[in-house]
Amino acid sequence: MTRKKFIYSFLLSFLLLFLSAYTVSVAAQTNKLPAGNANNLVSYGRNGAMSAGHLNQRIKPVFGQTALNPALEAVNLYKINYRSQNAKGKSVVLSGLLALPKTNAPKGLVIFNHGTTADRNLSPSRYKGNVDSSETELAILAFASGGYAVAMPDYLGLGDEKGFHPYPLGSVNSRSAIDLISPARKVAAQNGIELNSNLFITGYSEGGAVAMWTVYELENRSGKDYQITAAAPMSGSYDLSGTTRNWLIASPTDQAGFVIRLYLLSYIAYSSHKNQGVKLTDYFKPSMAFTISQAYKTNRSDEAIIKRLALAATLMRAKNSLENVLTGRFMDALRTSDTNDPVIRELKNNDIYDWLPQTDMLLINLEEDKIVDPGNTDKAFETMKKRGSSRDKLDQFIIKDKNFTHTTVFHRLTHLFAGKCLFFFRFTAD
């Protein structure tokens, strides 16, 4: 198992205990939500199912000592197509996945927002119940096996939607999450399960920022359909124009640091190229601009894209320096945070740290994260506190073990985590 996949499994099992603080008495709850915008539902179909036996066979090796109670019933997987809007306000049909316990989901609905990928094949709606340790599988093992319904948007430009994913624009992609809520409830109802009013919002990496934007947007809407029970954004880039921009242009110490920055900047620039019409040659030197145009032109795995970028950088003798692949104009815009540049302006418009949440929220991050600067979470937490958020409404949990990183491989150290989960439960339980 990769370290990234193990971190997902740890964070998800950890998060279950946070959510349990809000669902202790939910089994007796009888209030139901109105249909809301359930007419956004276009169609749905069954992707497959995961039996209780299969779930339990996976839960133990994935979560180890942190595993909670075993699954008692199968989970059905439904691909949902639903109406939403793109960045220009045009109506589009998106896709997502609903993981639904077979007979009952007493703890409510979780909206789980996935992390960065350019690969449509990794979209949640493509998941059919196979063993792959993907983010989608881990979310299902953690939540659906524990009595939650789990809805996962693919986002604009992923899954079935033919546009290009607007990366990393949480303000836009949060619509994918919000507009999935009522269709997910409608699909559950049509399959004999009336979900209660509990609504949980979470996500990891890119999905952490999407989750934060989702909470922000939902708090500005009225109606029971939009009332959030609790939220837990994880390791998101909440300060794109400051903390994340500074991290992107920092001089990496090794090839891995350079290549991941190149991948993220290329994804941002190509997204702006497809969605806003910017010229790649305004951002990257000609050889790299051409490589980027070809790498993202058809669906490829993230690994394949990264390899193409790394090869092009080697041939350009980049020497692990962004100055050798970016244009001088774009480097200057990054250094000065010049919002006259459309890419920098979009980063600024998608900052989501400077506001006062009303929702019970836990911010989770990795102290040694080398891909999403932990300063994003620190800044969000401190800024929200200064705006008046109290400790009983907002808190931060930092995973300080230096063995954990965002992506690298390591063996499971399950004995370290059971105590932390118990601490988390004590901290969040009433």
BAVEX-480144 format. One record per residue (C-alpha): x, y, z. Coordinates in nm, 2 decimals. Layout:
% residues N
VEXDO      xx      yy      zz
VEXDO       X       Y       Z
...
END
This chain:
% residues 430
VEXDO      xx      yy      zz
VEXDO    0.00    0.00    0.00
VEXDO    0.14    0.35   -0.09
VEXDO    0.19    0.59    0.19
VEXDO   -0.07    0.82    0.03
VEXDO   -0.33    0.55    0.04
VEXDO   -0.25    0.46    0.39
VEXDO   -0.28    0.82    0.50
VEXDO   -0.63    0.82    0.34
VEXDO   -0.72    0.51    0.54
VEXDO   -0.59    0.66    0.86
VEXDO   -0.76    1.00    0.81
VEXDO   -1.09    0.84    0.71
VEXDO   -1.10    0.60    1.01
VEXDO   -1.00    0.90    1.23
VEXDO   -1.27    1.11    1.08
VEXDO   -1.54    0.85    1.15
VEXDO   -1.48    0.91    1.52
VEXDO   -1.53    1.28    1.47
VEXDO   -1.86    1.22    1.29
VEXDO   -1.97    0.97    1.55
VEXDO   -1.99    1.26    1.80
VEXDO   -2.28    1.39    1.60
VEXDO   -2.46    1.07    1.53
VEXDO   -2.49    0.90    1.87
VEXDO   -2.87    0.94    1.88
VEXDO   -2.95    0.96    1.51
VEXDO   -3.10    0.61    1.49
VEXDO   -3.41    0.75    1.67
VEXDO   -3.44    1.05    1.45
VEXDO   -3.74    1.06    1.23
VEXDO   -3.73    1.40    1.06
VEXDO   -3.69    1.38    0.68
VEXDO   -3.57    1.64    0.44
VEXDO   -3.78    1.79    0.16
VEXDO   -3.70    1.71   -0.20
VEXDO   -3.52    2.04   -0.25
VEXDO   -3.36    2.04   -0.60
VEXDO   -3.40    1.66   -0.64
VEXDO   -3.53    1.74   -0.99
VEXDO   -3.16    1.79   -1.08
VEXDO   -3.15    1.41   -1.10
VEXDO   -3.12    1.30   -1.47
VEXDO   -3.06    0.93   -1.43
VEXDO   -2.89    0.67   -1.22
VEXDO   -2.78    0.31   -1.26
VEXDO   -2.63    0.04   -1.04
VEXDO   -2.25    0.01   -1.07
VEXDO   -2.23   -0.30   -0.85
VEXDO   -2.23   -0.40   -0.49
VEXDO   -1.99   -0.48   -0.21
VEXDO   -2.10   -0.76    0.02
VEXDO   -2.06   -0.74    0.40
VEXDO   -1.81   -1.02    0.38
VEXDO   -1.61   -0.84    0.12
VEXDO   -1.62   -0.51    0.31
VEXDO   -1.50   -0.68    0.63
VEXDO   -1.22   -0.86    0.45
VEXDO   -1.10   -0.52    0.33
VEXDO   -1.16   -0.32    0.64
VEXDO   -0.92   -0.51    0.87
VEXDO   -0.61   -0.49    0.64
VEXDO   -0.68   -0.13    0.54
VEXDO   -0.76    0.02    0.88
VEXDO   -0.59   -0.23    1.11
VEXDO   -0.60   -0.13    1.47
VEXDO   -0.82    0.17    1.39
VEXDO   -1.10   -0.04    1.24
VEXDO   -1.43    0.02    1.40
VEXDO   -1.73   -0.22    1.41
VEXDO   -1.76   -0.46    1.12
VEXDO   -2.00   -0.40    0.84
VEXDO   -2.34   -0.56    0.89
VEXDO   -2.48   -0.54    0.54
VEXDO   -2.38   -0.50    0.18
VEXDO   -2.33   -0.16    0.01
VEXDO   -2.48   -0.09   -0.33
VEXDO   -2.30    0.15   -0.57
VEXDO   -2.50    0.38   -0.79
VEXDO   -2.37    0.60   -1.07
VEXDO   -2.57    0.93   -1.07
VEXDO   -2.61    1.18   -1.35
VEXDO   -2.74    1.51   -1.24
VEXDO   -2.78    1.87   -1.35
VEXDO   -2.54    2.14   -1.24
VEXDO   -2.36    2.45   -1.39
VEXDO   -2.02    2.51   -1.52
VEXDO   -1.80    2.82   -1.44
VEXDO   -1.99    3.03   -1.70
VEXDO   -2.33    2.94   -1.55
VEXDO   -2.42    2.71   -1.84
VEXDO   -2.63    2.40   -1.76
VEXDO   -2.43    2.08   -1.77
VEXDO   -2.49    1.71   -1.67
VEXDO   -2.24    1.58   -1.42
VEXDO   -2.17    1.24   -1.28
VEXDO   -2.10    1.11   -0.93
VEXDO   -2.12    0.80   -0.71
VEXDO   -2.36    0.71   -0.43
VEXDO   -2.25    0.43   -0.20
VEXDO   -2.57    0.32   -0.02
VEXDO   -2.60    0.06    0.26
VEXDO   -2.85   -0.20    0.14
VEXDO   -3.13   -0.15    0.39
VEXDO   -3.05    0.15    0.61
VEXDO   -2.81    0.45    0.65
VEXDO   -2.90    0.56    1.00
VEXDO   -2.61    0.81    1.04
VEXDO   -2.69    1.03    0.74
VEXDO   -2.52    1.15    0.42
VEXDO   -2.15    1.22    0.37
VEXDO   -2.04    1.43    0.08
VEXDO   -1.68    1.32    0.01
VEXDO   -1.47    1.53   -0.23
VEXDO   -1.18    1.36   -0.39
VEXDO   -0.82    1.48   -0.44
VEXDO   -0.63    1.60   -0.74
VEXDO   -0.63    1.38   -1.05
VEXDO   -0.65    1.45   -1.43
VEXDO   -0.74    1.09   -1.50
VEXDO   -1.11    1.03   -1.57
VEXDO   -1.07    0.67   -1.50
VEXDO   -1.02    0.76   -1.13
VEXDO   -1.35    0.95   -1.11
VEXDO   -1.57    0.80   -0.83
VEXDO   -1.85    0.72   -1.07
VEXDO   -1.62    0.47   -1.25
VEXDO   -1.58    0.26   -0.94
VEXDO   -1.75   -0.07   -0.94
VEXDO   -1.65   -0.23   -0.61
VEXDO   -1.31   -0.36   -0.71
VEXDO   -1.02   -0.39   -0.47
VEXDO   -0.78   -0.11   -0.57
VEXDO   -0.71    0.09   -0.25
VEXDO   -0.83    0.40   -0.44
VEXDO   -0.95    0.70   -0.26
VEXDO   -1.31    0.60   -0.36
VEXDO   -1.28    0.26   -0.22
VEXDO   -1.13    0.39    0.11
VEXDO   -1.41    0.64    0.15
VEXDO   -1.67    0.36    0.10
VEXDO   -1.49    0.13    0.35
VEXDO   -1.48    0.41    0.61
VEXDO   -1.82    0.56    0.58
VEXDO   -2.07    0.33    0.39
VEXDO   -1.97    0.03    0.59
VEXDO   -2.03    0.23    0.91
VEXDO   -2.39    0.33    0.84
VEXDO   -2.35    0.64    0.62
VEXDO   -2.46    0.70    0.27
VEXDO   -2.17    0.85    0.08
VEXDO   -2.20    1.07   -0.23
VEXDO   -1.89    1.16   -0.42
VEXDO   -1.89    1.41   -0.71
VEXDO   -1.66    1.35   -1.01
VEXDO   -1.64    1.73   -1.06
VEXDO   -1.66    1.93   -1.38
VEXDO   -1.44    1.80   -1.65
VEXDO   -1.41    1.45   -1.49
VEXDO   -1.64    1.15   -1.51
VEXDO   -1.89    1.19   -1.79
VEXDO   -1.87    1.57   -1.83
VEXDO   -1.67    1.65   -2.15
VEXDO   -1.52    1.98   -2.05
VEXDO   -1.17    2.02   -1.90
VEXDO   -1.16    2.01   -1.52
VEXDO   -1.14    2.37   -1.37
VEXDO   -0.83    2.30   -1.15
VEXDO   -0.79    2.41   -0.87
VEXDO   -1.11    2.62   -0.86
VEXDO   -1.29    2.52   -0.54
VEXDO   -1.56    2.79   -0.59
VEXDO   -1.66    2.62   -0.92
VEXDO   -1.61    2.26   -0.82
VEXDO   -1.81    2.30   -0.50
VEXDO   -2.12    2.33   -0.72
VEXDO   -2.06    1.97   -0.82
VEXDO   -2.09    1.87   -0.45
VEXDO   -2.39    2.09   -0.36
VEXDO   -2.59    1.99   -0.66
VEXDO   -2.54    1.62   -0.59
VEXDO   -2.70    1.64   -0.24
VEXDO   -3.06    1.62   -0.34
VEXDO   -3.02    1.38   -0.63
VEXDO   -2.84    1.14   -0.39
VEXDO   -3.12    1.16   -0.14
VEXDO   -3.37    1.10   -0.42
VEXDO   -3.19    0.79   -0.54
VEXDO   -3.17    0.66   -0.18
VEXDO   -3.55    0.72   -0.14
VEXDO   -3.62    0.54   -0.47
VEXDO   -3.43    0.24   -0.33
VEXDO   -3.63    0.23   -0.01
VEXDO   -3.40    0.43    0.21
VEXDO   -3.52    0.77    0.35
VEXDO   -3.21    0.95    0.47
VEXDO   -3.23    1.16    0.79
VEXDO   -3.12    1.52    0.80
VEXDO   -2.76    1.46    0.89
VEXDO   -2.52    1.61    0.63
VEXDO   -2.15    1.58    0.66
VEXDO   -1.90    1.75    0.43
VEXDO   -1.54    1.63    0.39
VEXDO   -1.26    1.59    0.13
VEXDO   -0.89    1.55    0.10
VEXDO   -0.62    1.75   -0.08
VEXDO   -0.80    1.93   -0.37
VEXDO   -1.12    1.79   -0.22
VEXDO   -1.03    1.96    0.11
VEXDO   -1.06    2.30   -0.05
VEXDO   -1.37    2.19   -0.24
VEXDO   -1.52    2.08    0.10
VEXDO   -1.43    2.42    0.25
VEXDO   -1.60    2.60   -0.04
VEXDO   -1.90    2.37   -0.01
VEXDO   -1.95    2.46    0.35
VEXDO   -1.91    2.83    0.27
VEXDO   -2.17    2.81   -0.01
VEXDO   -2.41    2.60    0.19
VEXDO   -2.40    2.84    0.48
VEXDO   -2.52    3.11    0.25
VEXDO   -2.82    2.91    0.14
VEXDO   -3.15    2.86    0.32
VEXDO   -3.36    2.55    0.36
VEXDO   -3.32    2.22    0.55
VEXDO   -3.16    2.06    0.25
VEXDO   -2.85    2.27    0.31
VEXDO   -2.81    2.25    0.69
VEXDO   -2.47    2.09    0.77
VEXDO   -2.42    1.87    1.07
VEXDO   -2.04    1.89    1.07
VEXDO   -1.75    1.93    0.83
VEXDO   -1.39    1.81    0.82
VEXDO   -1.18    1.95    0.53
VEXDO   -0.85    1.77    0.51
VEXDO   -0.51    1.91    0.38
VEXDO   -0.67    2.15    0.14
VEXDO   -0.51    2.45   -0.05
VEXDO   -0.72    2.71    0.12
VEXDO   -0.48    3.00    0.05
VEXDO   -0.40    2.95   -0.32
VEXDO   -0.27    3.30   -0.38
VEXDO   -0.05    3.32   -0.08
VEXDO    0.07    3.00    0.09
VEXDO    0.03    2.78   -0.21
VEXDO    0.17    3.03   -0.46
VEXDO    0.48    3.07   -0.24
VEXDO    0.52    2.70   -0.21
VEXDO    0.49    2.65   -0.59
VEXDO    0.78    2.89   -0.66
VEXDO    1.00    2.78   -0.37
VEXDO    1.33    2.62   -0.48
VEXDO    1.28    2.25   -0.44
VEXDO    1.57    2.05   -0.30
VEXDO    1.53    1.75   -0.53
VEXDO    1.38    1.63   -0.86
VEXDO    1.06    1.50   -0.69
VEXDO    0.99    1.85   -0.55
VEXDO    1.05    2.01   -0.89
VEXDO    0.84    1.76   -1.09
VEXDO    0.54    1.78   -0.86
VEXDO    0.54    2.16   -0.88
VEXDO    0.57    2.14   -1.26
VEXDO    0.28    1.90   -1.27
VEXDO    0.05    2.12   -1.06
VEXDO    0.15    2.44   -1.25
VEXDO    0.09    2.27   -1.58
VEXDO   -0.25    2.14   -1.47
VEXDO   -0.35    2.49   -1.35
VEXDO   -0.22    2.65   -1.67
VEXDO   -0.38    2.40   -1.91
VEXDO   -0.71    2.43   -1.72
VEXDO   -0.69    2.81   -1.77
VEXDO   -0.60    2.75   -2.14
VEXDO   -0.91    2.53   -2.20
VEXDO   -1.15    2.73   -1.98
VEXDO   -1.03    3.09   -2.02
VEXDO   -0.84    3.08   -2.34
VEXDO   -0.50    3.18   -2.21
VEXDO   -0.20    3.08   -2.43
VEXDO    0.03    2.82   -2.29
VEXDO    0.33    2.99   -2.44
VEXDO    0.26    3.29   -2.22
VEXDO    0.33    3.06   -1.92
VEXDO    0.58    2.80   -2.03
VEXDO    0.87    2.81   -2.27
VEXDO    0.79    2.66   -2.61
VEXDO    0.91    2.31   -2.56
VEXDO    0.73    2.27   -2.23
VEXDO    0.42    2.44   -2.36
VEXDO    0.40    2.19   -2.65
VEXDO    0.46    1.90   -2.41
VEXDO    0.18    2.02   -2.18
VEXDO   -0.06    2.06   -2.48
VEXDO   -0.01    1.70   -2.58
VEXDO    0.01    1.55   -2.23
VEXDO   -0.34    1.67   -2.13
VEXDO   -0.50    1.64   -2.48
VEXDO   -0.63    1.29   -2.43
VEXDO   -0.71    1.11   -2.11
VEXDO   -0.39    0.98   -1.95
VEXDO   -0.30    0.86   -1.60
VEXDO   -0.14    1.12   -1.37
VEXDO    0.17    0.91   -1.37
VEXDO    0.19    0.92   -1.75
VEXDO    0.15    1.29   -1.75
VEXDO    0.42    1.34   -1.49
VEXDO    0.66    1.12   -1.68
VEXDO    0.61    1.32   -2.00
VEXDO    0.67    1.65   -1.81
VEXDO    0.98    1.51   -1.64
VEXDO    1.13    1.39   -1.97
VEXDO    1.06    1.73   -2.13
VEXDO    1.22    1.91   -1.84
VEXDO    1.53    1.68   -1.86
VEXDO    1.57    1.74   -2.24
VEXDO    1.54    2.12   -2.17
VEXDO    1.81    2.09   -1.91
VEXDO    1.58    2.24   -1.65
VEXDO    1.81    2.14   -1.36
VEXDO    1.51    2.12   -1.13
VEXDO    1.45    2.49   -1.17
VEXDO    1.11    2.64   -1.27
VEXDO    1.29    2.94   -1.42
VEXDO    1.41    2.71   -1.69
VEXDO    1.06    2.59   -1.80
VEXDO    0.84    2.89   -1.71
VEXDO    0.84    3.22   -1.90
VEXDO    1.00    3.51   -1.73
VEXDO    0.67    3.70   -1.74
VEXDO    0.49    3.42   -1.55
VEXDO    0.77    3.38   -1.30
VEXDO    0.74    3.75   -1.23
VEXDO    0.36    3.73   -1.20
VEXDO    0.40    3.44   -0.95
VEXDO    0.66    3.62   -0.74
VEXDO    0.46    3.94   -0.72
VEXDO    0.11    3.79   -0.71
VEXDO    0.01    4.00   -1.01
VEXDO   -0.37    3.97   -1.04
VEXDO   -0.36    4.13   -1.38
VEXDO   -0.26    3.78   -1.49
VEXDO   -0.57    3.57   -1.54
VEXDO   -0.42    3.26   -1.37
VEXDO   -0.30    3.45   -1.07
VEXDO   -0.64    3.63   -1.05
VEXDO   -0.83    3.29   -1.05
VEXDO   -0.60    3.17   -0.77
VEXDO   -0.69    3.48   -0.57
VEXDO   -1.06    3.44   -0.64
VEXDO   -1.05    3.09   -0.50
VEXDO   -0.89    3.16   -0.17
VEXDO   -1.12    3.02    0.11
VEXDO   -0.96    3.09    0.44
VEXDO   -1.08    3.44    0.54
VEXDO   -1.44    3.39    0.67
VEXDO   -1.63    3.29    0.98
VEXDO   -1.78    2.94    0.96
VEXDO   -2.10    2.87    1.16
VEXDO   -2.06    2.49    1.11
VEXDO   -1.89    2.26    1.36
VEXDO   -1.56    2.21    1.17
VEXDO   -1.24    2.02    1.23
VEXDO   -0.94    2.10    1.01
VEXDO   -0.70    1.82    0.96
VEXDO   -0.35    1.84    0.81
VEXDO   -0.02    1.67    0.79
VEXDO    0.27    1.86    0.95
VEXDO    0.53    1.72    0.71
VEXDO    0.31    1.75    0.40
VEXDO    0.54    1.82    0.10
VEXDO    0.26    1.87   -0.16
VEXDO   -0.01    2.07    0.01
VEXDO    0.18    2.32    0.24
VEXDO    0.04    2.28    0.59
VEXDO    0.05    2.66    0.62
VEXDO   -0.28    2.65    0.43
VEXDO   -0.45    2.49    0.72
VEXDO   -0.26    2.69    0.98
VEXDO   -0.36    3.02    0.81
VEXDO   -0.73    2.91    0.77
VEXDO   -0.75    2.81    1.14
VEXDO   -0.58    3.13    1.27
VEXDO   -0.78    3.36    1.05
VEXDO   -1.11    3.20    1.14
VEXDO   -1.02    3.23    1.51
VEXDO   -0.94    3.60    1.47
VEXDO   -1.28    3.64    1.30
VEXDO   -1.44    3.50    1.62
VEXDO   -1.47    3.13    1.57
VEXDO   -1.47    2.96    1.91
VEXDO   -1.29    2.64    2.01
VEXDO   -1.61    2.45    2.05
VEXDO   -1.70    2.53    1.68
VEXDO   -1.36    2.51    1.51
VEXDO   -1.05    2.31    1.58
VEXDO   -0.74    2.18    1.41
VEXDO   -0.58    1.84    1.44
VEXDO   -0.22    1.81    1.31
VEXDO   -0.06    1.47    1.23
VEXDO    0.29    1.52    1.35
VEXDO    0.45    1.18    1.28
VEXDO    0.73    1.25    1.03
VEXDO    0.68    0.91    0.87
VEXDO    0.36    1.03    0.71
VEXDO    0.38    1.22    0.37
VEXDO    0.12    1.30    0.11
VEXDO    0.24    1.05   -0.15
VEXDO    0.53    0.82   -0.07
VEXDO    0.54    0.46    0.02
VEXDO    0.58    0.30    0.36
VEXDO    0.46    0.01    0.57
VEXDO    0.17    0.04    0.80
VEXDO    0.24    0.14    1.16
VEXDO   -0.10    0.07    1.30
VEXDO    0.01    0.06    1.66
VEXDO    0.07    0.44    1.64
VEXDO   -0.28    0.53    1.54
VEXDO   -0.52    0.36    1.78
VEXDO   -0.43    0.60    2.06
VEXDO   -0.47    0.90    1.84
VEXDO   -0.81    0.79    1.73
VEXDO   -0.91    0.75    2.10
VEXDO   -0.78    1.09    2.17
VEXDO   -0.98    1.23    1.88
VEXDO   -1.29    1.06    2.00
VEXDO   -1.25    1.20    2.35
VEXDO   -1.19    1.55    2.21
VEXDO   -1.50    1.55    1.99
VEXDO   -1.75    1.35    2.20
VEXDO   -2.00    1.54    2.40
END
